Every structure is written in structure tokens, then in C-alpha cells.
């Protein structure tokens, strides 16, 4: 397996895994999720919807790995996650909550990396 082929599998798998993890925290109402969302102005009622988007993105990334014909689905899922996390970054900046910007930034970078390898590799 070449480095490119390895990246094409590992990066979307990592992105899917971290999104499943944070979606589970959203759905469970984890204390850190509730505190952060309140601080940046995200209503608690949005959390199940945001978790659903994260899970859909993870599922699309995984499906995109199954077959070359499904790769556009993986790219679309990665694109959706990039947009989701751009929104999260925007909410943090709007609320001037920058001390923990690394968290949505990390998810954004994993989604952007997945988009890059899915489209360009």
C-alpha cells in the first residue's frame, strides 16, 4: 500500500471516529458539551441535530471508503463536515470564546484533510 493509499483510508477513518465520538458526547449531554455550547450561544435543542450531522458525515466518509464509485459521497460528507465546523468556529469567534478554539479547529482540520485526500488523491 502506498502512502497515498494509506492516507486515503486513515484520514477519513480518523475523521469518522472523532465525529462519532463527539456526536455521542452531544447526544449524551456531556457536561463539557453543554458548558461550551451555552458559552458560545448554541441552544441545547440544537445538540441532537448537530450530532445527527456529525454522524451523517462520519457515515458518508465510511461509505466513501467502500468503493471508488462511492468516493464522491465521501467527498460530499467531508465537505459537509468542513462547513459544519466552519460554523462552529464562527460561533466561537462571534461569542469571543477563543480560549478553546482548538477544539472546533481540530475537527475542522480533520474534515478538511479528509476532503483533501478524498478529492486530490
ABEGO torsion letter per residue (X at the ends): XBAAAAAAAAAAAAAAAAAAAAAAAAAAGBAAAAAAAAAAGBBAAAAAAAAAAAAAAAAAAAAAAABAAAAAAAAAAAAAAAAAAAAAAAAAAAAGBAAAAAAAAAAAAAAAAAAAAAAAX
